[in-house]
Amino acid sequence: MKKTLVLHNDVREIPDLAAFVETLAEEIPLDPGLAMSLNLALEEAVTNVMMYAYPAGTVGAVTLDVDAEKDRVVFVLSDSGVPFDPTAVPPADISLGVEDRPIGGLGIFLVRQIMDSVVYARQGDRNVLTLTKLIA
């Protein structure tokens, strides 16, 4: 099963992402707990693109392509914003206290914890983040 969702870089569209993931989870079908985890990871990744990929005041698109197979779901998140490789961000040191921890990095940490594979590529003028979750 293949599906695509296109959002603008506007966090007010995040509920559309949640509805998309919920529908996807019903169609595959996925365990509700797994669906919640996937929604959380995708929300983190998509929100980061919405907040940082495009200069302030610039309207841009965030595309999420999904390919659900028998044993895995592959999410491909792409945008034409500024080049940024989230996989190059060092792992967050969660052993530090909140006041000692630098700002940022927890979103990609969460995505890495939930997904089985997180791969970034710059393809032409697009950031492409491929997130794979094994489901069988």
MODELLER restraints for C-alpha pairs under 7 A, 6 or more apart:
rsr = mdl.restraints
at = mdl.atoms
rsr.add(forms.Gaussian(group=physical.xy_distance, feature=features.Distance(at['CA:1:A'], at['CA:67:A']), mean=5.77, stdev=0.5))
rsr.add(forms.Gaussian(group=physical.xy_distance, feature=features.Distance(at['CA:1:A'], at['CA:68:A']), mean=5.12, stdev=0.5))
rsr.add(forms.Gaussian(group=physical.xy_distance, feature=features.Distance(at['CA:1:A'], at['CA:69:A']), mean=6.77, stdev=0.5))
rsr.add(forms.Gaussian(group=physical.xy_distance, feature=features.Distance(at['CA:2:A'], at['CA:66:A']), mean=5.47, stdev=0.5))
rsr.add(forms.Gaussian(group=physical.xy_distance, feature=features.Distance(at['CA:2:A'], at['CA:67:A']), mean=4.56, stdev=0.5))
rsr.add(forms.Gaussian(group=physical.xy_distance, feature=features.Distance(at['CA:2:A'], at['CA:68:A']), mean=6.34, stdev=0.5))
rsr.add(forms.Gaussian(group=physical.xy_distance, feature=features.Distance(at['CA:3:A'], at['CA:65:A']), mean=5.87, stdev=0.5))
rsr.add(forms.Gaussian(group=physical.xy_distance, feature=features.Distance(at['CA:3:A'], at['CA:66:A']), mean=5.13, stdev=0.5))
rsr.add(forms.Gaussian(group=physical.xy_distance, feature=features.Distance(at['CA:3:A'], at['CA:67:A']), mean=6.73, stdev=0.5))
rsr.add(forms.Gaussian(group=physical.xy_distance, feature=features.Distance(at['CA:4:A'], at['CA:64:A']), mean=5.61, stdev=0.5))
rsr.add(forms.Gaussian(group=physical.xy_distance, feature=features.Distance(at['CA:4:A'], at['CA:65:A']), mean=4.42, stdev=0.5))
rsr.add(forms.Gaussian(group=physical.xy_distance, feature=features.Distance(at['CA:4:A'], at['CA:66:A']), mean=6.14, stdev=0.5))
rsr.add(forms.Gaussian(group=physical.xy_distance, feature=features.Distance(at['CA:5:A'], at['CA:63:A']), mean=5.87, stdev=0.5))
rsr.add(forms.Gaussian(group=physical.xy_distance, feature=features.Distance(at['CA:5:A'], at['CA:64:A']), mean=5.14, stdev=0.5))
rsr.add(forms.Gaussian(group=physical.xy_distance, feature=features.Distance(at['CA:5:A'], at['CA:65:A']), mean=6.52, stdev=0.5))
rsr.add(forms.Gaussian(group=physical.xy_distance, feature=features.Distance(at['CA:6:A'], at['CA:61:A']), mean=6.62, stdev=0.5))
rsr.add(forms.Gaussian(group=physical.xy_distance, feature=features.Distance(at['CA:6:A'], at['CA:62:A']), mean=5.72, stdev=0.5))
rsr.add(forms.Gaussian(group=physical.xy_distance, feature=features.Distance(at['CA:6:A'], at['CA:63:A']), mean=4.47, stdev=0.5))
rsr.add(forms.Gaussian(group=physical.xy_distance, feature=features.Distance(at['CA:6:A'], at['CA:64:A']), mean=6.29, stdev=0.5))
rsr.add(forms.Gaussian(group=physical.xy_distance, feature=features.Distance(at['CA:7:A'], at['CA:13:A']), mean=6.67, stdev=0.5))
rsr.add(forms.Gaussian(group=physical.xy_distance, feature=features.Distance(at['CA:7:A'], at['CA:61:A']), mean=5.70, stdev=0.5))
rsr.add(forms.Gaussian(group=physical.xy_distance, feature=features.Distance(at['CA:7:A'], at['CA:62:A']), mean=5.15, stdev=0.5))
rsr.add(forms.Gaussian(group=physical.xy_distance, feature=features.Distance(at['CA:7:A'], at['CA:63:A']), mean=6.39, stdev=0.5))
rsr.add(forms.Gaussian(group=physical.xy_distance, feature=features.Distance(at['CA:8:A'], at['CA:59:A']), mean=6.85, stdev=0.5))
rsr.add(forms.Gaussian(group=physical.xy_distance, feature=features.Distance(at['CA:8:A'], at['CA:60:A']), mean=5.68, stdev=0.5))
rsr.add(forms.Gaussian(group=physical.xy_distance, feature=features.Distance(at['CA:8:A'], at['CA:61:A']), mean=4.55, stdev=0.5))
rsr.add(forms.Gaussian(group=physical.xy_distance, feature=features.Distance(at['CA:8:A'], at['CA:62:A']), mean=5.92, stdev=0.5))
rsr.add(forms.Gaussian(group=physical.xy_distance, feature=features.Distance(at['CA:9:A'], at['CA:50:A']), mean=4.13, stdev=0.5))
rsr.add(forms.Gaussian(group=physical.xy_distance, feature=features.Distance(at['CA:9:A'], at['CA:59:A']), mean=6.36, stdev=0.5))
rsr.add(forms.Gaussian(group=physical.xy_distance, feature=features.Distance(at['CA:9:A'], at['CA:60:A']), mean=5.50, stdev=0.5))
rsr.add(forms.Gaussian(group=physical.xy_distance, feature=features.Distance(at['CA:9:A'], at['CA:61:A']), mean=5.88, stdev=0.5))
rsr.add(forms.Gaussian(group=physical.xy_distance, feature=features.Distance(at['CA:9:A'], at['CA:62:A']), mean=6.43, stdev=0.5))
rsr.add(forms.Gaussian(group=physical.xy_distance, feature=features.Distance(at['CA:10:A'], at['CA:50:A']), mean=5.99, stdev=0.5))
rsr.add(forms.Gaussian(group=physical.xy_distance, feature=features.Distance(at['CA:11:A'], at['CA:47:A']), mean=6.47, stdev=0.5))
rsr.add(forms.Gaussian(group=physical.xy_distance, feature=features.Distance(at['CA:11:A'], at['CA:50:A']), mean=6.53, stdev=0.5))
rsr.add(forms.Gaussian(group=physical.xy_distance, feature=features.Distance(at['CA:18:A'], at['CA:39:A']), mean=6.27, stdev=0.5))
rsr.add(forms.Gaussian(group=physical.xy_distance, feature=features.Distance(at['CA:21:A'], at['CA:39:A']), mean=6.13, stdev=0.5))
rsr.add(forms.Gaussian(group=physical.xy_distance, feature=features.Distance(at['CA:25:A'], at['CA:35:A']), mean=5.87, stdev=0.5))
rsr.add(forms.Gaussian(group=physical.xy_distance, feature=features.Distance(at['CA:37:A'], at['CA:114:A']), mean=6.61, stdev=0.5))
rsr.add(forms.Gaussian(group=physical.xy_distance, feature=features.Distance(at['CA:41:A'], at['CA:110:A']), mean=6.52, stdev=0.5))
rsr.add(forms.Gaussian(group=physical.xy_distance, feature=features.Distance(at['CA:41:A'], at['CA:111:A']), mean=4.79, stdev=0.5))
rsr.add(forms.Gaussian(group=physical.xy_distance, feature=features.Distance(at['CA:41:A'], at['CA:114:A']), mean=6.63, stdev=0.5))
rsr.add(forms.Gaussian(group=physical.xy_distance, feature=features.Distance(at['CA:44:A'], at['CA:107:A']), mean=5.51, stdev=0.5))
rsr.add(forms.Gaussian(group=physical.xy_distance, feature=features.Distance(at['CA:53:A'], at['CA:81:A']), mean=4.44, stdev=0.5))
rsr.add(forms.Gaussian(group=physical.xy_distance, feature=features.Distance(at['CA:53:A'], at['CA:82:A']), mean=5.35, stdev=0.5))
rsr.add(forms.Gaussian(group=physical.xy_distance, feature=features.Distance(at['CA:54:A'], at['CA:60:A']), mean=6.64, stdev=0.5))
rsr.add(forms.Gaussian(group=physical.xy_distance, feature=features.Distance(at['CA:54:A'], at['CA:81:A']), mean=4.98, stdev=0.5))
rsr.add(forms.Gaussian(group=physical.xy_distance, feature=features.Distance(at['CA:54:A'], at['CA:82:A']), mean=6.39, stdev=0.5))
rsr.add(forms.Gaussian(group=physical.xy_distance, feature=features.Distance(at['CA:61:A'], at['CA:79:A']), mean=6.14, stdev=0.5))
rsr.add(forms.Gaussian(group=physical.xy_distance, feature=features.Distance(at['CA:62:A'], at['CA:78:A']), mean=5.95, stdev=0.5))
rsr.add(forms.Gaussian(group=physical.xy_distance, feature=features.Distance(at['CA:62:A'], at['CA:79:A']), mean=5.05, stdev=0.5))
rsr.add(forms.Gaussian(group=physical.xy_distance, feature=features.Distance(at['CA:63:A'], at['CA:77:A']), mean=5.67, stdev=0.5))
rsr.add(forms.Gaussian(group=physical.xy_distance, feature=features.Distance(at['CA:63:A'], at['CA:78:A']), mean=5.22, stdev=0.5))
rsr.add(forms.Gaussian(group=physical.xy_distance, feature=features.Distance(at['CA:63:A'], at['CA:79:A']), mean=6.40, stdev=0.5))
rsr.add(forms.Gaussian(group=physical.xy_distance, feature=features.Distance(at['CA:64:A'], at['CA:75:A']), mean=6.59, stdev=0.5))
rsr.add(forms.Gaussian(group=physical.xy_distance, feature=features.Distance(at['CA:64:A'], at['CA:76:A']), mean=5.58, stdev=0.5))
rsr.add(forms.Gaussian(group=physical.xy_distance, feature=features.Distance(at['CA:64:A'], at['CA:77:A']), mean=4.58, stdev=0.5))
rsr.add(forms.Gaussian(group=physical.xy_distance, feature=features.Distance(at['CA:64:A'], at['CA:78:A']), mean=6.58, stdev=0.5))
rsr.add(forms.Gaussian(group=physical.xy_distance, feature=features.Distance(at['CA:65:A'], at['CA:75:A']), mean=5.75, stdev=0.5))
rsr.add(forms.Gaussian(group=physical.xy_distance, feature=features.Distance(at['CA:65:A'], at['CA:76:A']), mean=5.04, stdev=0.5))
rsr.add(forms.Gaussian(group=physical.xy_distance, feature=features.Distance(at['CA:65:A'], at['CA:77:A']), mean=6.54, stdev=0.5))
rsr.add(forms.Gaussian(group=physical.xy_distance, feature=features.Distance(at['CA:66:A'], at['CA:74:A']), mean=5.68, stdev=0.5))
rsr.add(forms.Gaussian(group=physical.xy_distance, feature=features.Distance(at['CA:66:A'], at['CA:75:A']), mean=4.65, stdev=0.5))
rsr.add(forms.Gaussian(group=physical.xy_distance, feature=features.Distance(at['CA:66:A'], at['CA:76:A']), mean=6.38, stdev=0.5))
rsr.add(forms.Gaussian(group=physical.xy_distance, feature=features.Distance(at['CA:67:A'], at['CA:73:A']), mean=5.83, stdev=0.5))
rsr.add(forms.Gaussian(group=physical.xy_distance, feature=features.Distance(at['CA:67:A'], at['CA:74:A']), mean=5.17, stdev=0.5))
rsr.add(forms.Gaussian(group=physical.xy_distance, feature=features.Distance(at['CA:67:A'], at['CA:75:A']), mean=6.64, stdev=0.5))
rsr.add(forms.Gaussian(group=physical.xy_distance, feature=features.Distance(at['CA:68:A'], at['CA:74:A']), mean=6.29, stdev=0.5))
rsr.add(forms.Gaussian(group=physical.xy_distance, feature=features.Distance(at['CA:71:A'], at['CA:134:A']), mean=5.80, stdev=0.5))
rsr.add(forms.Gaussian(group=physical.xy_distance, feature=features.Distance(at['CA:71:A'], at['CA:135:A']), mean=5.11, stdev=0.5))
rsr.add(forms.Gaussian(group=physical.xy_distance, feature=features.Distance(at['CA:71:A'], at['CA:136:A']), mean=4.56, stdev=0.5))
rsr.add(forms.Gaussian(group=physical.xy_distance, feature=features.Distance(at['CA:72:A'], at['CA:132:A']), mean=6.85, stdev=0.5))
rsr.add(forms.Gaussian(group=physical.xy_distance, feature=features.Distance(at['CA:72:A'], at['CA:133:A']), mean=5.51, stdev=0.5))
rsr.add(forms.Gaussian(group=physical.xy_distance, feature=features.Distance(at['CA:72:A'], at['CA:134:A']), mean=4.19, stdev=0.5))
rsr.add(forms.Gaussian(group=physical.xy_distance, feature=features.Distance(at['CA:72:A'], at['CA:135:A']), mean=5.00, stdev=0.5))
rsr.add(forms.Gaussian(group=physical.xy_distance, feature=features.Distance(at['CA:72:A'], at['CA:136:A']), mean=6.89, stdev=0.5))
rsr.add(forms.Gaussian(group=physical.xy_distance, feature=features.Distance(at['CA:73:A'], at['CA:132:A']), mean=5.82, stdev=0.5))
rsr.add(forms.Gaussian(group=physical.xy_distance, feature=features.Distance(at['CA:73:A'], at['CA:133:A']), mean=5.32, stdev=0.5))
rsr.add(forms.Gaussian(group=physical.xy_distance, feature=features.Distance(at['CA:73:A'], at['CA:134:A']), mean=6.49, stdev=0.5))
rsr.add(forms.Gaussian(group=physical.xy_distance, feature=features.Distance(at['CA:74:A'], at['CA:130:A']), mean=6.92, stdev=0.5))
rsr.add(forms.Gaussian(group=physical.xy_distance, feature=features.Distance(at['CA:74:A'], at['CA:131:A']), mean=5.79, stdev=0.5))
rsr.add(forms.Gaussian(group=physical.xy_distance, feature=features.Distance(at['CA:74:A'], at['CA:132:A']), mean=4.48, stdev=0.5))
rsr.add(forms.Gaussian(group=physical.xy_distance, feature=features.Distance(at['CA:74:A'], at['CA:133:A']), mean=6.50, stdev=0.5))
rsr.add(forms.Gaussian(group=physical.xy_distance, feature=features.Distance(at['CA:75:A'], at['CA:130:A']), mean=5.73, stdev=0.5))
rsr.add(forms.Gaussian(group=physical.xy_distance, feature=features.Distance(at['CA:75:A'], at['CA:131:A']), mean=5.03, stdev=0.5))
rsr.add(forms.Gaussian(group=physical.xy_distance, feature=features.Distance(at['CA:75:A'], at['CA:132:A']), mean=6.22, stdev=0.5))
rsr.add(forms.Gaussian(group=physical.xy_distance, feature=features.Distance(at['CA:76:A'], at['CA:128:A']), mean=6.64, stdev=0.5))
rsr.add(forms.Gaussian(group=physical.xy_distance, feature=features.Distance(at['CA:76:A'], at['CA:129:A']), mean=5.68, stdev=0.5))
rsr.add(forms.Gaussian(group=physical.xy_distance, feature=features.Distance(at['CA:76:A'], at['CA:130:A']), mean=4.47, stdev=0.5))
rsr.add(forms.Gaussian(group=physical.xy_distance, feature=features.Distance(at['CA:76:A'], at['CA:131:A']), mean=6.30, stdev=0.5))
rsr.add(forms.Gaussian(group=physical.xy_distance, feature=features.Distance(at['CA:77:A'], at['CA:128:A']), mean=5.74, stdev=0.5))
rsr.add(forms.Gaussian(group=physical.xy_distance, feature=features.Distance(at['CA:77:A'], at['CA:129:A']), mean=5.08, stdev=0.5))
rsr.add(forms.Gaussian(group=physical.xy_distance, feature=features.Distance(at['CA:77:A'], at['CA:130:A']), mean=6.35, stdev=0.5))
rsr.add(forms.Gaussian(group=physical.xy_distance, feature=features.Distance(at['CA:78:A'], at['CA:126:A']), mean=6.37, stdev=0.5))
rsr.add(forms.Gaussian(group=physical.xy_distance, feature=features.Distance(at['CA:78:A'], at['CA:127:A']), mean=5.36, stdev=0.5))
rsr.add(forms.Gaussian(group=physical.xy_distance, feature=features.Distance(at['CA:78:A'], at['CA:128:A']), mean=4.48, stdev=0.5))
rsr.add(forms.Gaussian(group=physical.xy_distance, feature=features.Distance(at['CA:78:A'], at['CA:129:A']), mean=6.31, stdev=0.5))
rsr.add(forms.Gaussian(group=physical.xy_distance, feature=features.Distance(at['CA:79:A'], at['CA:126:A']), mean=5.38, stdev=0.5))
rsr.add(forms.Gaussian(group=physical.xy_distance, feature=features.Distance(at['CA:79:A'], at['CA:127:A']), mean=5.39, stdev=0.5))
rsr.add(forms.Gaussian(group=physical.xy_distance, feature=features.Distance(at['CA:79:A'], at['CA:128:A']), mean=6.94, stdev=0.5))
rsr.add(forms.Gaussian(group=physical.xy_distance, feature=features.Distance(at['CA:80:A'], at['CA:125:A']), mean=5.73, stdev=0.5))
rsr.add(forms.Gaussian(group=physical.xy_distance, feature=features.Distance(at['CA:80:A'], at['CA:126:A']), mean=4.41, stdev=0.5))
rsr.add(forms.Gaussian(group=physical.xy_distance, feature=features.Distance(at['CA:80:A'], at['CA:127:A']), mean=6.24, stdev=0.5))
rsr.add(forms.Gaussian(group=physical.xy_distance, feature=features.Distance(at['CA:81:A'], at['CA:126:A']), mean=6.88, stdev=0.5))
rsr.add(forms.Gaussian(group=physical.xy_distance, feature=features.Distance(at['CA:83:A'], at['CA:127:A']), mean=6.16, stdev=0.5))
rsr.add(forms.Gaussian(group=physical.xy_distance, feature=features.Distance(at['CA:84:A'], at['CA:127:A']), mean=6.92, stdev=0.5))
rsr.add(forms.Gaussian(group=physical.xy_distance, feature=features.Distance(at['CA:85:A'], at['CA:120:A']), mean=6.06, stdev=0.5))
rsr.add(forms.Gaussian(group=physical.xy_distance, feature=features.Distance(at['CA:86:A'], at['CA:108:A']), mean=6.69, stdev=0.5))
rsr.add(forms.Gaussian(group=physical.xy_distance, feature=features.Distance(at['CA:87:A'], at['CA:119:A']), mean=6.97, stdev=0.5))
rsr.add(forms.Gaussian(group=physical.xy_distance, feature=features.Distance(at['CA:87:A'], at['CA:120:A']), mean=6.50, stdev=0.5))
rsr.add(forms.Gaussian(group=physical.xy_distance, feature=features.Distance(at['CA:89:A'], at['CA:105:A']), mean=6.77, stdev=0.5))
rsr.add(forms.Gaussian(group=physical.xy_distance, feature=features.Distance(at['CA:91:A'], at['CA:105:A']), mean=6.99, stdev=0.5))
rsr.add(forms.Gaussian(group=physical.xy_distance, feature=features.Distance(at['CA:91:A'], at['CA:109:A']), mean=6.23, stdev=0.5))
rsr.add(forms.Gaussian(group=physical.xy_distance, feature=features.Distance(at['CA:92:A'], at['CA:105:A']), mean=5.56, stdev=0.5))
rsr.add(forms.Gaussian(group=physical.xy_distance, feature=features.Distance(at['CA:92:A'], at['CA:106:A']), mean=6.02, stdev=0.5))
rsr.add(forms.Gaussian(group=physical.xy_distance, feature=features.Distance(at['CA:92:A'], at['CA:109:A']), mean=6.24, stdev=0.5))
rsr.add(forms.Gaussian(group=physical.xy_distance, feature=features.Distance(at['CA:112:A'], at['CA:118:A']), mean=6.51, stdev=0.5))
rsr.add(forms.Gaussian(group=physical.xy_distance, feature=features.Distance(at['CA:115:A'], at['CA:131:A']), mean=6.36, stdev=0.5))
rsr.add(forms.Gaussian(group=physical.xy_distance, feature=features.Distance(at['CA:115:A'], at['CA:132:A']), mean=5.88, stdev=0.5))
rsr.add(forms.Gaussian(group=physical.xy_distance, feature=features.Distance(at['CA:115:A'], at['CA:133:A']), mean=5.08, stdev=0.5))
rsr.add(forms.Gaussian(group=physical.xy_distance, feature=features.Distance(at['CA:116:A'], at['CA:132:A']), mean=5.69, stdev=0.5))
rsr.add(forms.Gaussian(group=physical.xy_distance, feature=features.Distance(at['CA:116:A'], at['CA:133:A']), mean=5.11, stdev=0.5))
rsr.add(forms.Gaussian(group=physical.xy_distance, feature=features.Distance(at['CA:116:A'], at['CA:134:A']), mean=6.53, stdev=0.5))
rsr.add(forms.Gaussian(group=physical.xy_distance, feature=features.Distance(at['CA:117:A'], at['CA:131:A']), mean=5.68, stdev=0.5))
rsr.add(forms.Gaussian(group=physical.xy_distance, feature=features.Distance(at['CA:117:A'], at['CA:132:A']), mean=5.01, stdev=0.5))
rsr.add(forms.Gaussian(group=physical.xy_distance, feature=features.Distance(at['CA:117:A'], at['CA:133:A']), mean=6.91, stdev=0.5))
rsr.add(forms.Gaussian(group=physical.xy_distance, feature=features.Distance(at['CA:118:A'], at['CA:130:A']), mean=5.81, stdev=0.5))
rsr.add(forms.Gaussian(group=physical.xy_distance, feature=features.Distance(at['CA:118:A'], at['CA:131:A']), mean=4.76, stdev=0.5))
rsr.add(forms.Gaussian(group=physical.xy_distance, feature=features.Distance(at['CA:118:A'], at['CA:132:A']), mean=6.65, stdev=0.5))
rsr.add(forms.Gaussian(group=physical.xy_distance, feature=features.Distance(at['CA:119:A'], at['CA:129:A']), mean=5.73, stdev=0.5))
rsr.add(forms.Gaussian(group=physical.xy_distance, feature=features.Distance(at['CA:119:A'], at['CA:130:A']), mean=5.13, stdev=0.5))
rsr.add(forms.Gaussian(group=physical.xy_distance, feature=features.Distance(at['CA:119:A'], at['CA:131:A']), mean=6.62, stdev=0.5))
rsr.add(forms.Gaussian(group=physical.xy_distance, feature=features.Distance(at['CA:120:A'], at['CA:128:A']), mean=5.72, stdev=0.5))
rsr.add(forms.Gaussian(group=physical.xy_distance, feature=features.Distance(at['CA:120:A'], at['CA:129:A']), mean=4.52, stdev=0.5))
rsr.add(forms.Gaussian(group=physical.xy_distance, feature=features.Distance(at['CA:120:A'], at['CA:130:A']), mean=6.32, stdev=0.5))
rsr.add(forms.Gaussian(group=physical.xy_distance, feature=features.Distance(at['CA:121:A'], at['CA:127:A']), mean=6.27, stdev=0.5))
rsr.add(forms.Gaussian(group=physical.xy_distance, feature=features.Distance(at['CA:121:A'], at['CA:128:A']), mean=5.24, stdev=0.5))
rsr.add(forms.Gaussian(group=physical.xy_distance, feature=features.Distance(at['CA:121:A'], at['CA:129:A']), mean=6.56, stdev=0.5))
rsr.add(forms.Gaussian(group=physical.xy_distance, feature=features.Distance(at['CA:122:A'], at['CA:128:A']), mean=6.00, stdev=0.5))
